[in-house]
Amino acid sequence: MSDTRHKELPAATSVDPREVAHYRRFAATWWDPQGPFWPLHKLNDLRVPWIKQRLCQHFGRDPQAPLPLQGLALLDIGCGGGILAESMARLGADVHGIDVVERNIAIASEHAEGQGLSLRYEWVTAEALQQRGPAYDGVLNMEVVEHVADLPGFMAAACALLKPQGIMFVATINRNPLAWLVAIFGAEVVLRWLPRGTHRYQLLRKPAEVAALLERDALQVLDSTGVRVNPLRRSLHLCRSLRINYMLSAARDPVAPARSASTPTAGLAGRDL
């Protein structure tokens, strides 16, 4: 089910028109496993179990239950065509997917309906949604931060959408020469796995930068993992190194005040910051 009552997208400093145009161009291919978003389908197979395990651990759920996430309200920011949102809904979660590309919302809604899944999709920015005041048990901030223009403002809105005992997940690409070589030059130019222009080096985010913004809003990194790509087998695997692709989970410490951005994060200490 989609909600496109807004005739115009509310202005937000985090919205990059170039990024919106790029994803509008490829919106029709979200659900083609052999199309431009095939790496995201592969990544989804990897990230869903990782997210599920940490959600269950955080909320005291049995990950082996038929619907382990039943009753949890999740926000999927930058939901695209709904690949991750549908996976979470199949695990029982009540999912609200939002995106700044209107075509993505239409495609996600149509696909969910065809699958018999009940999800709520909405064409809205995180900042505008935050002004309305909803709160979620979990915020999925996956493969988004490298596409926003105003990262501090965007992260402030995303953190504000989380319930006091909620948990946030962030996935993105590190910013260093190796990450550029593999994730941009290798994936977009040499192997042509992704359309040219999918990622811009200056918008890539270091783990320490993301952690500092989480800590600014009193969220502490709980866990992190890297993602390794095997170009020969076109496969993805979890790994310890965060030097290229990485995922984080973070939650508020109910007894601690907001941490200084300079405070070392236990979940990232010494790990390719």
C-alpha positions, 0 to 999 in steps of 0.5 A: 500500500502506498501513500503519495498524498504529497503532490510535491516532495517536501524540501530537505537539504539531504536530498541530492537531485543528481541522486534522485535522477539517477535512481529514477532512471533505473527504477523499473529494474529493481526486481530484475535479478539480472538487471542493474540492481543484481548486486543488491539482491545478492547483498540482501541475501547476506544482510537479512540474516545479519539484521534479523539476528541482531533484532532478535537479540536486541528484543529478546526474540527467537530467531528460529520462530516462524515470524521472529519480528512479529509486532516490531515496527520498522522504518526502511529509509531509501526503500527503493523497490522494496527488496529489503522491506519485503524481506522484513515483512516476511519475517513478521515486521510491520514495515514502513518504507520511504523513498525520495524517488516517487517511481520507487514507491509506485514500483515497491507498492505494486510488487508487494501487492503482487506478492500478497504482502501488506506494507506501507510505502510513502514518498517522503523525506526522513526529515519531513517524516520526523516532523510528524513524530512517529517512532520505530523499533528499528530504523533500516538505514541501508545503502543510503548515507552515501547518497545524501547531500546533508549527512548530519541533518539526515542522520539527526532525522533518522535517529529522531525516528527511533524509539528510546529502546530501538536499534538502527542499522547502517550499511554503506561504503568506506572512503579510502583509495581501496574502496574507490578502486573496488566499489567504484572503479572496479564495480562500475568501470571495469566489471560494469556491475553497477551503472556509472555514477551509482557512487561518488567518492566524495559522498562515501562515508568512513565508519568513524564518521557514521559512528560520530553522528550516531553518538551525537544522538546518544546511539552507541555502535553495538556491532559491525561487519565488513562485506567482501566481494568475490568478483570471480563468483559474483558472491558476497560474504561477511568479513572482519575488515570494514575497509570497503563495504560495511554494516553497523548496528547501534542503539541508545544506552539508557543510562549514559548521556550522549557521547562526545564525537571524539569518544572511541566506539567499542564496536569499531575500535581499531577496525578501519576507521 
